[in-house]
Amino acid sequence: MLGTSAGAARPVPSIKTGRPATDLQASPPQSMPEDEARMPEMALGMASHSKPEVTSSAEQAAEGEPTPMKLYVMPGACSLASHIALVWTGAPYELAVLSHAEVGGEGYRKLNPKGAVPALALDDGTVITESLAVLEYIADSYPDARLDAAPGSVLERARLNEALAELVSDVHKAWAPVFAPGRYVMQEANQDDAKQAAFAQLDKQYARLDQRMQGQEWLLFGRRTVADAYLYVMCRWKDRSPTPLARYPALAAFKARLDADEEVQRALGEEPTG
Ligand SMILES: N[C@@H](CCC(=O)N[C@@H](CS)C(=O)NCC(=O)O)C(=O)O
């Protein structure tokens, strides 16, 4: 279920660019083997980060400050797309940067029982999960940023959903046997096979995306949308496979353009990878 209500029993801590200190400090998921517990940060060559600045929503309310929406992310994970989209809107936000253990931990599961990022907590305690929903919520909430389908265009909306669905459910999920082979293949001896099969599948998907991006600055509509933020994250991951992003010239050029985007750099700087 996507829309759940959080924080009725106790306020969710409000964290400014850092991990929650109190209610999200939990042990790594019990059932998860060590290599899985380290993914995707370790699989992606990412490390943990420094202690956060923490203020509680209750404190903020007492001080009369409005509580901006809060995005829960893991460094460099798919949640980076929602983070970049938020920066592109120029809206105020708070960030909770979690470790993989925290994402699987009890505290965060109260917020998102699926134990995955991203999650976007709104100021009334409503929580939105799933990248597609979070990205479209962000885009729809800040129409001036023009990150969404054109208002009223049913076809553009369908094209945006189409692109996001492909990125989220095909491209992203094709990485799963690479990051967590133990979830797909029981015998450790066979897990490398699962990874090699995933790499082959990924190569087909990236080749298709590369063809689509030829001569295009943006994925859709000749302008920037939230789908570009997600495509960027998928491009960042590709160097973790035997065939690096450089093999896909249009995608490599797209990534280089976004690497140079100051707002993308700001988002990356807020998700320290050590
Ligand atoms: N269907 C979810 C998947 C989100 C997802 O897989 N997030 C990963 C990070 S890229 C995660 O939190 N993984 C934690 C885990 O699987 O233990 C979405 O599209 O938002």
The ligand as an SDF file (V2000), in Angstrom:
LIG
                    3D

 20 19  0  0  0  0  0  0  0  0999 V2000
    9.9050   -0.4570   -5.5660 N   0  0  0  0  0  0  0  0  0  0  0  0
   10.7010    0.4410   -4.8020 C   0  0  0  0  0  0  0  0  0  0  0  0
   12.0790   -0.1770   -4.6730 C   0  0  0  0  0  0  0  0  0  0  0  0
   12.9750    0.6880   -3.8550 C   0  0  0  0  0  0  0  0  0  0  0  0
   14.3070   -0.0140   -3.5990 C   0  0  0  0  0  0  0  0  0  0  0  0
   14.5800   -1.1390   -4.0450 O   0  0  0  0  0  0  0  0  0  0  0  0
   15.1700    0.6980   -2.8810 N   0  0  0  0  0  0  0  0  0  0  0  0
   16.4420    0.1250   -2.5240 C   0  0  0  0  0  0  0  0  0  0  0  0
   17.5470    1.1370   -2.7280 C   0  0  0  0  0  0  0  0  0  0  0  0
   17.8710    1.4200   -4.4580 S   0  0  0  0  0  0  0  0  0  0  0  0
   16.4000   -0.2370   -1.0590 C   0  0  0  0  0  0  0  0  0  0  0  0
   15.9360    0.5300   -0.2520 O   0  0  0  0  0  0  0  0  0  0  0  0
   16.8890   -1.4130   -0.7500 N   0  0  0  0  0  0  0  0  0  0  0  0
   16.9360   -1.8940    0.5940 C   0  0  0  0  0  0  0  0  0  0  0  0
   16.8710   -3.3840    0.6110 C   0  0  0  0  0  0  0  0  0  0  0  0
   16.4630   -3.9710   -0.3920 O   0  0  0  0  0  0  0  0  0  0  0  0
   17.2130   -3.9590    1.6320 O   0  0  0  0  0  0  0  0  0  0  0  0
   10.7770    1.8120   -5.4580 C   0  0  0  0  0  0  0  0  0  0  0  0
   10.6740    1.8650   -6.7000 O   0  0  0  0  0  0  0  0  0  0  0  0
   10.9150    2.8320   -4.7710 O   0  0  0  0  0  0  0  0  0  0  0  0
  1  2  1  0
  2  3  1  0
  2 18  1  0
  3  4  1  0
  4  5  1  0
  5  6  2  0
  5  7  1  0
  7  8  1  0
  8  9  1  0
  8 11  1  0
  9 10  1  0
 11 12  2  0
 11 13  1  0
 13 14  1  0
 14 15  1  0
 15 16  2  0
 15 17  1  0
 18 19  2  0
 18 20  1  0
M  END
$$$$
